[in-house]
Amino acid sequence: MPPARATIVMFNVVRKHVPLIKFRSQLKRSPATQTPTSSQQPSSTNVVKCSIPPEQAVEYSELLPKFKRRPLTEEEITLLQTGGLSD
């Protein structure tokens, strides 16, 4: 009977996976994670929170030129508008 005991112990160890990432659609469906309406601030005083501290954030103007996106040429724009290369 030792194998049966091992399986019982395994059921106690294995837990349901709870994802760490919540997508917007899941946030809309789960009212438990939302704050009560009485404690919400007016929309004018809401602060946008991001996962990166402001001192670590990099502005687009601070990027080196090799990391900036180059502007598209007229040929590339027409290729994208027509749907790619034509044979």
N, CA, C and O of each residue as an XYZ file, in Angstrom:
348
protein
N       0.776     -1.215      0.000
C       0.000      0.000      0.000
C       0.823      1.288      0.000
O       0.218      2.358     -0.065
N       2.123      1.267      0.066
C       2.883      2.519      0.037
C       2.641      3.368     -1.214
O       2.653      4.594     -1.101
N       2.420      2.783     -2.416
C       2.175      3.657     -3.569
C       0.908      4.497     -3.416
O       0.879      5.634     -3.886
N      -0.128      3.981     -2.779
C      -1.356      4.754     -2.586
C      -1.091      5.955     -1.690
O      -1.606      7.045     -1.941
N      -0.299      5.762     -0.657
C       0.033      6.869      0.236
C       0.819      7.938     -0.518
O       0.622      9.132     -0.292
N       1.709      7.510     -1.415
C       2.491      8.472     -2.194
C       1.587      9.317     -3.088
O       1.832     10.511     -3.261
N       0.544      8.710     -3.656
C      -0.356      9.494     -4.507
C      -1.175     10.472     -3.684
O      -1.471     11.571     -4.152
N      -1.544     10.097     -2.476
C      -2.289     11.019     -1.612
C      -1.416     12.208     -1.245
O      -1.889     13.344     -1.212
N      -0.151     11.953     -0.971
C       0.769     13.033     -0.641
C       0.953     13.942     -1.851
O       1.041     15.160     -1.696
N       1.013     13.368     -3.065
C       1.178     14.166     -4.272
C      -0.016     15.098     -4.484
O       0.169     16.233     -4.922
N      -1.229     14.647     -4.183
C      -2.391     15.505     -4.348
C      -2.324     16.698     -3.408
O      -2.823     17.773     -3.741
N      -1.728     16.531     -2.265
C      -1.594     17.647     -1.336
C      -0.559     18.652     -1.818
O      -0.654     19.838     -1.500
N       0.432     18.192     -2.583
C       1.504     19.076     -3.046
C       1.093     19.826     -4.304
O       1.386     21.015     -4.439
N       0.422     19.151     -5.223
C       0.054     19.760     -6.499
C      -1.102     20.726     -6.284
O      -2.122     20.372     -5.692
N      -0.932     21.933     -6.764
C      -1.970     22.951     -6.624
C      -2.361     23.466     -7.998
O      -1.613     23.335     -8.968
N      -3.511     24.035     -8.058
C      -4.006     24.582     -9.310
C      -3.133     25.752     -9.737
O      -2.734     26.578     -8.916
N      -2.842     25.810    -11.045
C      -2.031     26.901    -11.581
C      -2.853     28.182    -11.634
O      -3.955     28.197    -12.181
N      -2.323     29.234    -11.074
C      -2.970     30.538    -11.130
C      -2.060     31.446    -11.947
O      -0.943     31.733    -11.515
N      -2.508     31.911    -13.121
C      -1.641     32.742    -13.958
C      -1.337     34.078    -13.288
O      -2.189     34.660    -12.616
N      -0.114     34.551    -13.481
C       0.293     35.824    -12.910
C      -0.144     36.994    -13.785
O      -0.277     38.120    -13.304
N      -0.367     36.725    -15.075
C      -0.757     37.775    -16.007
C      -2.268     37.784    -16.137
O      -2.881     36.740    -16.361
N      -2.865     38.937    -16.000
C      -4.310     39.077    -16.207
C      -4.515     39.966    -17.423
O      -4.031     41.097    -17.468
N      -5.232     39.447    -18.402
C      -5.521     40.221    -19.592
C      -6.716     41.125    -19.332
O      -7.461     40.919    -18.375
N      -6.895     42.122    -20.185
C      -7.963     43.095    -19.971
C      -9.327     42.433    -19.924
O     -10.186     42.833    -19.139
N      -9.533     41.417    -20.763
C     -10.832     40.749    -20.772
C     -11.089     40.038    -19.447
O     -12.230     39.983    -18.988
N     -10.046     39.495    -18.829
C     -10.212     38.837    -17.536
C     -10.439     39.863    -16.435
O     -11.182     39.604    -15.489
N      -9.813     41.015    -16.550
C      -9.988     42.044    -15.529
C     -11.412     42.581    -15.537
O     -11.950     42.923    -14.484
N     -12.030     42.658    -16.715
C     -13.396     43.154    -16.793
C     -14.368     42.161    -16.178
O     -15.388     42.558    -15.613
N     -14.057     40.860    -16.284
C     -14.968     39.840    -15.781
C     -14.835     39.597    -14.290
O     -15.777     39.099    -13.675
N     -13.701     39.930    -13.684
C     -13.502     39.607    -12.272
C     -13.763     40.842    -11.406
O     -12.888     41.700    -11.285
N     -14.942     40.946    -10.807
C     -15.246     42.112     -9.974
C     -14.524     42.094     -8.635
O     -14.455     43.125     -7.967
N     -13.988     40.958     -8.230
C     -13.326     40.871     -6.931
C     -12.034     41.670     -6.912
O     -11.626     42.143     -5.851
N     -11.378     41.835     -8.054
C     -10.110     42.551     -8.084
C     -10.300     44.050     -8.198
O      -9.350     44.808     -8.002
N     -11.512     44.494     -8.512
C     -11.753     45.920     -8.648
C     -12.014     46.538     -7.285
O     -12.524     45.884     -6.375
N     -11.658     47.803     -7.160
C     -11.876     48.492     -5.897
C     -13.323     48.944     -5.811
O     -13.955     49.164     -6.844
N     -13.856     49.086     -4.627
C     -15.231     49.568     -4.482
C     -15.375     50.979     -5.048
O     -14.408     51.737     -5.100
N     -16.576     51.317     -5.464
C     -16.796     52.624     -6.088
C     -16.606     53.769     -5.108
O     -16.280     54.882     -5.522
N     -16.799     53.526     -3.827
C     -16.652     54.608     -2.856
C     -15.197     55.021     -2.679
O     -14.927     56.162     -2.302
N     -14.248     54.117     -2.944
C     -12.842     54.452     -2.751
C     -12.157     54.879     -4.040
O     -10.959     55.163     -4.031
N     -12.893     54.931     -5.155
C     -12.278     55.349     -6.405
C     -12.081     56.855     -6.408
O     -12.874     57.613     -5.849
N     -10.989     57.265     -7.060
C     -10.701     58.677     -7.170
C     -11.366     59.222     -8.428
O     -11.683     58.455     -9.337
N     -11.578     60.511     -8.494
C     -12.083     61.087     -9.738
C     -11.099     60.829    -10.873
O      -9.895     60.716    -10.646
N     -11.615     60.738    -12.090
C     -10.765     60.374    -13.220
C      -9.690     61.412    -13.499
O      -8.664     61.081    -14.093
N      -9.896     62.650    -13.090
C      -8.904     63.685    -13.353
C      -7.655     63.510    -12.500
O      -6.593     64.013    -12.867
N      -7.751     62.815    -11.377
C      -6.589     62.641    -10.513
C      -5.946     61.270    -10.659
O      -4.990     60.960     -9.948
N      -6.462     60.437    -11.578
C      -5.854     59.124    -11.768
C      -4.455     59.267    -12.342
O      -4.213     60.090    -13.225
N      -3.551     58.470    -11.839
C      -2.177     58.480    -12.307
C      -1.933     57.192    -13.065
O      -2.308     56.111    -12.610
N      -1.300     57.310    -14.230
C      -0.997     56.123    -15.018
C       0.160     55.404    -14.351
O       1.235     55.971    -14.156
N      -0.077     54.142    -14.002
C       0.965     53.359    -13.358
C       1.563     52.416    -14.386
O       0.839     51.798    -15.166
N       2.866     52.308    -14.386
C       3.517     51.376    -15.298
C       4.429     50.476    -14.482
O       4.711     50.740    -13.313
N       4.881     49.413    -15.120
C       5.686     48.434    -14.409
C       7.133     48.879    -14.256
O       7.885     48.262    -13.501
N       7.541     49.936    -14.955
C       8.925     50.404    -14.894
C       8.970     51.688    -14.073
O       8.178     52.601    -14.305
N       9.886     51.764    -13.119
C      10.018     53.011    -12.371
C      10.419     54.157    -13.306
O      11.153     53.925    -14.267
N       9.962     55.375    -13.052
C      10.255     56.500    -13.952
C      11.744     56.742    -14.162
O      12.153     57.160    -15.246
N      12.551     56.490    -13.155
C      13.988     56.743    -13.312
C      14.655     55.734    -14.244
O      15.746     55.994    -14.751
N      14.015     54.585    -14.478
C      14.580     53.584    -15.382
C      13.994     53.671    -16.783
O      14.493     53.018    -17.700
N      12.955     54.457    -16.963
C      12.312     54.571    -18.269
C      13.197     55.373    -19.217
O      13.901     56.292    -18.799
N      13.152     55.016    -20.491
C      13.948     55.692    -21.509
C      12.996     56.374    -22.478
O      12.092     55.741    -23.023
N      13.201     57.651    -22.688
C      12.398     58.394    -23.656
C      12.906     58.095    -25.061
O      14.064     57.721    -25.246
N      12.031     58.263    -26.046
C      12.411     57.993    -27.433
C      13.550     58.904    -27.869
O      14.411     58.476    -28.639
N      13.578     60.147    -27.398
C      14.625     61.090    -27.795
C      15.985     60.704    -27.220
O      17.013     61.156    -27.726
N      16.014     59.872    -26.169
C      17.275     59.468    -25.556
C      17.908     58.256    -26.237
O      19.050     57.907    -25.940
N      17.177     57.613    -27.144
C      17.705     56.426    -27.805
C      18.815     56.792    -28.777
O      18.809     57.870    -29.371
N      19.761     55.884    -28.930
C      20.801     56.064    -29.929
C      20.182     55.937    -31.316
O      19.179     55.243    -31.480
N      20.763     56.597    -32.313
C      20.178     56.550    -33.660
C      20.045     55.141    -34.225
O      19.121     54.880    -34.996
N      20.937     54.231    -33.866
C      20.854     52.880    -34.432
C      19.645     52.108    -33.895
O      19.258     51.095    -34.478
N      19.048     52.565    -32.802
C      17.878     51.897    -32.248
C      16.568     52.563    -32.667
O      15.493     52.042    -32.371
N      16.641     53.692    -33.342
C      15.432     54.383    -33.776
C      14.952     53.803    -35.098
O      15.749     53.337    -35.912
N      13.653     53.836    -35.297
C      13.072     53.346    -36.543
C      13.294     54.386    -37.633
O      13.014     55.570    -37.445
N      13.796     53.931    -38.769
C      14.014     54.854    -39.880
C      12.691     55.081    -40.601
O      11.834     54.197    -40.615
N      12.519     56.249    -41.196
C      11.269     56.506    -41.913
C      11.172     55.642    -43.164
O      12.186     55.328    -43.787
N       9.952     55.260    -43.530
C       9.740     54.447    -44.721
C       9.890     55.305    -45.972
O       9.524     56.480    -45.985
N      10.433     54.696    -47.022
C      10.533     55.385    -48.304
C       9.190     55.297    -49.020
O       8.310     54.537    -48.616
N       9.041     56.079    -50.083
C       7.796     56.054    -50.861
C       7.560     54.671    -51.462
O       6.421     54.207    -51.518
N       8.633     54.008    -51.914
C       8.503     52.658    -52.488
C       7.966     51.676    -51.452
O       7.081     50.872    -51.743
N       8.509     51.752    -50.245
C       8.068     50.842    -49.186
C       6.612     51.102    -48.807
O       5.868     50.166    -48.514
N       6.210     52.359    -48.811
C       4.822     52.693    -48.485
C       3.884     52.121    -49.533
O       2.848     51.549    -49.193
N       4.238     52.271    -50.814
C       3.373     51.728    -51.867
C       3.347     50.209    -51.821
O       2.303     49.608    -52.073
N       4.476     49.571    -51.504
C       4.492     48.108    -51.375
C       3.561     47.652    -50.259
O       2.826     46.678    -50.422
N       3.587     48.340    -49.143
C       2.714     47.970    -48.030
C       1.244     48.209    -48.364
O       0.378     47.429    -47.966
N       0.966     49.277    -49.086
C      -0.424     49.585    -49.426
C      -0.986     48.616    -50.457
O      -2.177     48.302    -50.428
N      -0.133     48.135    -51.375
C      -0.615     47.212    -52.412
C      -0.622     45.773    -51.935
O      -1.190     44.913    -52.609
N      -0.029     45.490    -50.831
C      -0.073     44.133    -50.289
C       1.175     43.320    -50.553
O       1.138     42.096    -50.427
N       2.263     43.942    -50.910
C       3.512     43.207    -51.084
C       3.981     43.191    -52.520
O       3.507     43.958    -53.359
N       4.921     42.304    -52.789
C       5.501     42.197    -54.125
C       4.522     41.546    -55.086
O       3.833     40.592    -54.726
N       4.460     42.055    -56.297
C       3.598     41.438    -57.315
C       4.475     40.678    -58.296
O       5.527     41.165    -58.710
N       4.035     39.484    -58.663
C       4.827     38.655    -59.584
C       4.409     38.846    -61.006
O       4.975     38.224    -61.904
